[in-house]
Amino acid sequence: MAGFLALGLAAGCKAQSTSINDPGLARRIEVMVRSNFGVPPDIIVTLGQRTPSQVPGYDDLPVTLTHGARSQVVKFLIAKDNKTLARLETFDLDKNPAMNIDIAGRPVRGNPAAKVTVINFDDLECPYCANMHQTLFPDTLNRYKDKVRFVYKDFPLEEIHPWAKHGAIDANCLAAQNSAVYWNYVDYLHAHRTEIDNGDHDLQKSFGNLDRIAKQEGTLGKLDGAKLNDCITKQDESQVKASTKEAEDLGIDGTPALFIEGERLNGFLQEDKLWIVIDRALRAAGEEPPPPSQPPPAASPAIPAKPAGH
């Protein structure tokens, strides 16, 4: 499948067509192909006509990958009962873990009832995560408004980011009382990472700074101070460990790692690439994406005043 990547990378978004009559099945097939073979987000995936194959119980399903004027057809097999997609190996379309990430109880930003969910496995000390956070908020949130919801999961990389887990635990202490205060804390840490260690890399000082900022956010958010202090002091790692294990089970080895309705994106992504994927997920969910942003109109040339006496 290395030929997928040969099509190159470029920004853009086109409407897609498919011969699969069930939109949900078409989406599961596309997500499975993209996720398992590393198809870049701006490559257009089009499902062709399924035809009888020589493999009992399967039909042939050509999948066309398009980038600009270039295209490539990759042949797959799909089971007649629509349960299995195959190409030398099979994938269970009903049991894709990327489409079943546990977000129960996690703080939500955006519309809690939105049809499209952006899940980000985040590390509060990671500079690339900070860049991704700035891409998501406020521009991406403002673009999609009530059409999308955002959820963060914890994946602190302790071996290179020693205070990230402590920050995640403090953030979860805030989330236990108020989701908005959680997001305020996450916003602050991503915007002020250098304030945490002050350049001296004293881990205990970093922990103290994280706790101080969390308590400040709790005070501003009018949280139960005693309950918050107890949670911060306890430093219960169980929630972070569960999220970390889930990330590892998904094969994540770095941050940020985003999942948009099952479609996986690794590392920092510019807005134009990110929005291609969100738009695609919205269309699959039967929602029309917002129109592309229009540049401001050019200023009209000034009309010179007529000379006096004319």
DRENKOLTOR-70938 format. One record per residue (C-alpha): residue in one letter; x, y, z. Coordinates in Angstrom, 2 decimals, decimal comma, padded with zeros to 5 digits. Layout:
REM residues N
[pt "A"; [X; Y; Z]] ...
REM end
This chain:
REM residues 310
[pt "M"; [000,00; 000,00; 000,00]] [pt "A"; [003,03; 002,29; -000,15]] [pt "G"; [001,68; 003,58; -003,45]] [pt "F"; [-000,98; 005,47; -001,48]] [pt "L"; [001,63; 007,96; -000,33]] [pt "A"; [003,03; 008,47; -003,81]] [pt "L"; [-000,01; 010,57; -004,66]] [pt "G"; [001,45; 013,36; -002,53]] [pt "L"; [-000,06; 015,92; -000,19]] [pt "A"; [-002,15; 018,98; -001,01]] [pt "A"; [-005,03; 020,94; 000,48]] [pt "G"; [-008,46; 020,50; -001,02]] [pt "C"; [-011,89; 018,90; -000,59]] [pt "K"; [-014,21; 017,32; -003,13]] [pt "A"; [-017,57; 015,66; -002,92]] [pt "Q"; [-017,39; 011,88; -002,97]] [pt "S"; [-019,58; 009,26; -004,59]] [pt "T"; [-019,98; 005,58; -003,81]] [pt "S"; [-021,76; 002,53; -005,12]] [pt "I"; [-022,34; 001,33; -001,56]] [pt "N"; [-025,96; 002,19; -000,83]] [pt "D"; [-025,58; 002,20; 002,96]] [pt "P"; [-023,84; 005,48; 003,99]] [pt "G"; [-022,83; 003,98; 007,32]] [pt "L"; [-021,14; 001,03; 005,62]] [pt "A"; [-019,42; 003,35; 003,12]] [pt "R"; [-018,06; 005,43; 005,99]] [pt "R"; [-016,78; 002,34; 007,85]] [pt "I"; [-015,00; 001,12; 004,72]] [pt "E"; [-013,38; 004,51; 004,06]] [pt "V"; [-012,25; 004,90; 007,67]] [pt "M"; [-010,82; 001,39; 007,71]] [pt "V"; [-008,85; 002,00; 004,49]] [pt "R"; [-007,55; 005,40; 005,63]] [pt "S"; [-006,64; 004,29; 009,14]] [pt "N"; [-004,90; 001,04; 008,27]] [pt "F"; [-002,93; 002,21; 005,26]] [pt "G"; [-001,99; 005,75; 006,25]] [pt "V"; [-003,91; 007,52; 003,47]] [pt "P"; [-003,22; 011,29; 003,78]] [pt "P"; [-006,31; 013,36; 004,63]] [pt "D"; [-006,49; 015,25; 001,32]] [pt "I"; [-006,45; 012,08; -000,82]] [pt "I"; [-009,99; 011,47; -002,10]] [pt "V"; [-011,25; 007,92; -001,51]] [pt "T"; [-014,00; 006,73; -003,86]] [pt "L"; [-015,65; 003,33; -003,65]] [pt "G"; [-016,36; 001,69; -007,02]] [pt "Q"; [-018,95; -000,83; -008,19]] [pt "R"; [-018,91; -004,13; -006,33]] [pt "T"; [-018,87; -007,15; -008,65]] [pt "P"; [-018,79; -010,92; -008,06]] [pt "S"; [-015,33; -012,25; -007,26]] [pt "Q"; [-013,67; -015,65; -007,52]] [pt "V"; [-013,41; -015,81; -003,72]] [pt "P"; [-016,47; -017,57; -002,23]] [pt "G"; [-018,55; -015,25; -000,08]] [pt "Y"; [-016,86; -012,07; -001,32]] [pt "D"; [-017,36; -009,41; -003,99]] [pt "D"; [-014,63; -007,36; -005,65]] [pt "L"; [-014,62; -003,72; -004,53]] [pt "P"; [-012,26; -001,32; -006,35]] [pt "V"; [-011,20; 001,71; -004,31]] [pt "T"; [-009,90; 004,73; -006,21]] [pt "L"; [-007,45; 007,13; -004,58]] [pt "T"; [-007,38; 010,55; -006,22]] [pt "H"; [-005,09; 013,54; -005,79]] [pt "G"; [-005,62; 016,29; -008,35]] [pt "A"; [-005,35; 014,78; -011,82]] [pt "R"; [-003,69; 011,60; -010,56]] [pt "S"; [-005,51; 008,49; -009,42]] [pt "Q"; [-004,78; 004,93; -008,38]] [pt "V"; [-007,13; 001,96; -008,11]] [pt "V"; [-006,62; -000,53; -005,29]] [pt "K"; [-008,63; -003,76; -005,31]] [pt "F"; [-010,34; -004,94; -002,15]] [pt "L"; [-012,74; -007,76; -001,32]] [pt "I"; [-015,92; -007,16; 000,65]] [pt "A"; [-017,96; -009,95; 002,19]] [pt "K"; [-021,45; -010,42; 000,77]] [pt "D"; [-022,87; -009,84; 004,26]] [pt "N"; [-020,90; -006,53; 004,47]] [pt "K"; [-019,12; -007,66; 007,64]] [pt "T"; [-015,56; -007,99; 006,38]] [pt "L"; [-013,18; -006,02; 004,14]] [pt "A"; [-010,13; -007,87; 002,83]] [pt "R"; [-006,86; -007,20; 001,06]] [pt "L"; [-004,41; -009,95; 002,02]] [pt "E"; [-005,76; -009,43; 005,54]] [pt "T"; [-009,27; -008,83; 006,84]] [pt "F"; [-010,76; -006,07; 009,00]] [pt "D"; [-013,89; -006,35; 011,10]] [pt "L"; [-015,91; -003,26; 010,20]] [pt "D"; [-018,13; -003,74; 013,26]] [pt "K"; [-015,20; -003,83; 015,71]] [pt "N"; [-012,92; -000,95; 014,78]] [pt "P"; [-011,54; 000,30; 018,14]] [pt "A"; [-010,90; 003,75; 016,65]] [pt "M"; [-014,66; 004,17; 016,28]] [pt "N"; [-015,38; 003,06; 019,85]] [pt "I"; [-013,10; 005,25; 021,97]] [pt "D"; [-014,49; 005,68; 025,47]] [pt "I"; [-015,38; 009,33; 026,09]] [pt "A"; [-017,90; 008,77; 028,88]] [pt "G"; [-017,59; 011,47; 031,51]] [pt "R"; [-014,99; 013,49; 029,60]] [pt "P"; [-015,41; 017,28; 029,34]] [pt "V"; [-016,95; 018,33; 026,02]] [pt "R"; [-016,27; 021,53; 024,13]] [pt "G"; [-018,77; 022,49; 021,49]] [pt "N"; [-022,22; 020,96; 021,05]] [pt "P"; [-022,59; 017,84; 023,26]] [pt "A"; [-025,20; 016,51; 020,81]] [pt "A"; [-023,13; 017,10; 017,65]] [pt "K"; [-022,98; 014,23; 015,15]] [pt "V"; [-019,21; 014,57; 014,67]] [pt "T"; [-016,71; 014,15; 017,49]] [pt "V"; [-013,05; 015,17; 017,42]] [pt "I"; [-011,09; 013,16; 020,01]] [pt "N"; [-007,57; 014,32; 020,81]] [pt "F"; [-005,08; 012,28; 022,84]] [pt "D"; [-003,22; 015,16; 024,44]] [pt "D"; [000,01; 015,76; 026,38]] [pt "L"; [-000,03; 019,05; 028,29]] [pt "E"; [003,76; 019,45; 028,09]] [pt "C"; [004,05; 018,65; 024,38]] [pt "P"; [004,81; 021,68; 022,15]] [pt "Y"; [003,15; 020,06; 019,14]] [pt "C"; [000,04; 019,51; 021,25]] [pt "A"; [000,09; 023,21; 022,13]] [pt "N"; [000,15; 024,05; 018,42]] [pt "M"; [-002,69; 021,63; 017,75]] [pt "H"; [-004,68; 023,12; 020,62]] [pt "Q"; [-004,30; 026,59; 019,12]] [pt "T"; [-005,52; 025,23; 015,78]] [pt "L"; [-008,59; 023,71; 017,38]] [pt "F"; [-009,42; 026,66; 019,62]] [pt "P"; [-010,75; 029,08; 018,75]] [pt "D"; [-010,59; 028,88; 014,92]] [pt "T"; [-011,87; 025,34; 014,36]] [pt "L"; [-014,49; 025,62; 017,09]] [pt "N"; [-015,67; 028,95; 015,68]] [pt "R"; [-015,84; 027,53; 012,17]] [pt "Y"; [-018,01; 024,54; 013,02]] [pt "K"; [-019,95; 025,98; 015,97]] [pt "D"; [-022,67; 023,47; 016,97]] [pt "K"; [-021,80; 020,92; 014,27]] [pt "V"; [-018,81; 019,40; 016,10]] [pt "R"; [-017,85; 018,47; 019,66]] [pt "F"; [-014,29; 018,17; 020,98]] [pt "V"; [-013,07; 015,74; 023,64]] [pt "Y"; [-009,56; 015,39; 025,07]] [pt "K"; [-008,07; 012,14; 026,39]] [pt "D"; [-004,86; 011,89; 028,41]] [pt "F"; [-001,65; 010,48; 026,93]] [pt "P"; [001,26; 012,05; 028,86]] [pt "L"; [004,65; 010,91; 027,55]] [pt "E"; [006,43; 010,80; 030,89]] [pt "E"; [009,81; 009,75; 029,55]] [pt "I"; [010,20; 013,07; 027,72]] [pt "H"; [007,59; 015,24; 029,47]] [pt "P"; [008,01; 014,66; 033,23]] [pt "W"; [005,26; 016,99; 034,49]] [pt "A"; [002,62; 016,09; 031,89]] [pt "K"; [000,97; 013,35; 033,97]] [pt "H"; [000,71; 015,57; 037,05]] [pt "G"; [-000,91; 018,27; 034,90]] [pt "A"; [-003,39; 015,73; 033,50]] [pt "I"; [-004,35; 014,59; 037,00]] [pt "D"; [-004,89; 018,18; 038,14]] [pt "A"; [-006,97; 018,84; 035,02]] [pt "N"; [-009,14; 015,83; 035,79]] [pt "C"; [-009,63; 017,10; 039,36]] [pt "L"; [-011,10; 020,26; 037,86]] [pt "A"; [-013,17; 018,31; 035,33]] [pt "A"; [-014,76; 016,32; 038,16]] [pt "Q"; [-016,48; 019,53; 039,27]] [pt "N"; [-016,81; 021,70; 036,16]] [pt "S"; [-016,00; 021,07; 032,49]] [pt "A"; [-015,56; 024,76; 031,67]] [pt "V"; [-012,91; 025,15; 034,37]] [pt "Y"; [-011,13; 022,07; 032,99]] [pt "W"; [-010,93; 023,70; 029,58]] [pt "N"; [-009,70; 026,98; 031,08]] [pt "Y"; [-006,85; 025,09; 032,75]] [pt "V"; [-005,95; 023,20; 029,58]] [pt "D"; [-006,04; 026,45; 027,60]] [pt "Y"; [-003,72; 028,10; 030,10]] [pt "L"; [-001,17; 025,29; 030,24]] [pt "H"; [-000,93; 025,00; 026,46]] [pt "A"; [-000,40; 028,75; 026,21]] [pt "H"; [002,07; 029,01; 029,12]] [pt "R"; [004,09; 025,78; 029,13]] [pt "T"; [007,36; 027,60; 029,86]] [pt "E"; [005,87; 029,07; 033,03]] [pt "I"; [005,61; 025,61; 034,59]] [pt "D"; [009,32; 024,76; 034,89]] [pt "N"; [010,70; 028,31; 034,52]] [pt "G"; [013,70; 026,87; 032,70]] [pt "D"; [015,27; 025,31; 035,80]] [pt "H"; [013,71; 021,83; 035,30]] [pt "D"; [013,03; 021,37; 039,01]] [pt "L"; [010,22; 018,78; 038,90]] [pt "Q"; [008,86; 019,56; 042,37]] [pt "K"; [008,63; 023,25; 041,49]] [pt "S"; [006,81; 022,30; 038,28]] [pt "F"; [004,32; 020,23; 040,27]] [pt "G"; [003,84; 023,16; 042,64]] [pt "N"; [003,17; 025,52; 039,74]] [pt "L"; [000,64; 023,11; 038,21]] [pt "D"; [-001,19; 022,80; 041,54]] [pt "R"; [-001,13; 026,57; 042,08]] [pt "I"; [-002,62; 027,28; 038,66]] [pt "A"; [-005,26; 024,57; 039,09]] [pt "K"; [-006,32; 026,05; 042,45]] [pt "Q"; [-006,44; 029,53; 040,92]] [pt "E"; [-008,73; 028,25; 038,16]] [pt "G"; [-010,83; 026,50; 040,79]] [pt "T"; [-011,20; 029,73; 042,75]] [pt "L"; [-012,16; 031,68; 039,62]] [pt "G"; [-014,66; 028,94; 038,73]] [pt "K"; [-016,11; 028,92; 042,26]] [pt "L"; [-015,41; 025,23; 042,77]] [pt "D"; [-015,49; 023,41; 046,09]] [pt "G"; [-011,98; 024,34; 047,29]] [pt "A"; [-011,67; 021,62; 049,93]] [pt "K"; [-012,71; 018,92; 047,49]] [pt "L"; [-010,34; 020,24; 044,84]] [pt "N"; [-007,40; 020,46; 047,27]] [pt "D"; [-008,02; 016,90; 048,41]] [pt "C"; [-008,08; 015,64; 044,83]] [pt "I"; [-004,89; 017,49; 043,91]] [pt "T"; [-003,10; 016,22; 047,01]] [pt "K"; [-004,20; 012,63; 046,41]] [pt "Q"; [-002,86; 012,57; 042,80]] [pt "D"; [-004,95; 009,54; 041,80]] [pt "E"; [-003,39; 008,20; 038,57]] [pt "S"; [-006,10; 005,65; 037,73]] [pt "Q"; [-007,98; 007,79; 035,18]] [pt "V"; [-004,80; 008,85; 033,37]] [pt "K"; [-003,48; 005,28; 033,35]] [pt "A"; [-006,72; 003,99; 031,82]] [pt "S"; [-006,56; 006,61; 029,08]] [pt "T"; [-002,88; 005,86; 028,45]] [pt "K"; [-003,59; 002,14; 028,09]] [pt "E"; [-006,39; 002,89; 025,63]] [pt "A"; [-003,98; 005,03; 023,58]] [pt "E"; [-001,38; 002,25; 023,57]] [pt "D"; [-004,01; -000,32; 022,55]] [pt "L"; [-004,87; 001,95; 019,61]] [pt "G"; [-001,22; 001,90; 018,56]] [pt "I"; [-000,59; 005,56; 019,41]] [pt "D"; [003,10; 006,29; 019,95]] [pt "G"; [003,13; 010,10; 019,93]] [pt "T"; [001,06; 013,19; 020,50]] [pt "P"; [-001,11; 014,82; 019,41]] [pt "A"; [-003,21; 011,96; 017,99]] [pt "L"; [-006,67; 012,87; 016,72]] [pt "F"; [-009,60; 010,64; 015,84]] [pt "I"; [-012,44; 012,19; 013,85]] [pt "E"; [-015,32; 009,73; 013,71]] [pt "G"; [-012,75; 006,93; 013,58]] [pt "E"; [-010,37; 008,53; 011,10]] [pt "R"; [-006,93; 008,84; 012,67]] [pt "L"; [-004,57; 011,80; 012,27]] [pt "N"; [-001,08; 011,66; 013,72]] [pt "G"; [000,84; 014,75; 014,81]] [pt "F"; [000,18; 018,44; 014,36]] [pt "L"; [-002,03; 019,35; 011,39]] [pt "Q"; [-002,62; 022,73; 009,79]] [pt "E"; [-006,19; 024,00; 009,68]] [pt "D"; [-006,71; 023,33; 005,97]] [pt "K"; [-005,80; 019,64; 006,32]] [pt "L"; [-007,78; 019,24; 009,54]] [pt "W"; [-010,89; 020,84; 008,10]] [pt "I"; [-010,85; 018,48; 005,10]] [pt "V"; [-011,27; 015,57; 007,48]] [pt "I"; [-013,95; 017,24; 009,61]] [pt "D"; [-015,89; 018,24; 006,48]] [pt "R"; [-015,70; 014,65; 005,23]] [pt "A"; [-017,03; 013,31; 008,54]] [pt "L"; [-019,88; 015,85; 008,52]] [pt "R"; [-020,96; 014,83; 005,02]] [pt "A"; [-020,86; 011,17; 006,06]] [pt "A"; [-023,15; 012,08; 008,97]] [pt "G"; [-025,57; 013,88; 006,64]] [pt "E"; [-024,46; 017,37; 007,69]] [pt "E"; [-023,38; 020,10; 005,29]] [pt "P"; [-020,02; 021,65; 006,28]] [pt "P"; [-019,71; 025,42; 006,61]] [pt "P"; [-018,79; 027,21; 003,38]] [pt "P"; [-015,11; 027,99; 002,81]] [pt "S"; [-013,93; 031,23; 004,34]] [pt "Q"; [-014,00; 034,10; 001,86]] [pt "P"; [-011,14; 036,61; 001,70]] [pt "P"; [-012,14; 040,19; 002,47]] [pt "P"; [-013,20; 042,15; -000,62]] [pt "A"; [-010,56; 044,33; -002,24]] [pt "A"; [-010,92; 048,00; -001,47]] [pt "S"; [-012,43; 050,03; -004,29]] [pt "P"; [-010,06; 052,61; -005,79]] [pt "A"; [-010,72; 056,10; -004,57]] [pt "I"; [-012,47; 058,39; -007,08]] [pt "P"; [-010,52; 061,64; -007,41]] [pt "A"; [-012,44; 064,78; -006,61]] [pt "K"; [-013,24; 067,09; -009,48]] [pt "P"; [-011,18; 070,25; -009,65]] [pt "A"; [-012,96; 073,37; -008,46]] [pt "G"; [-014,91; 075,16; -011,15]] [pt "H"; [-015,81; 072,01; -013,14]] 
REM end
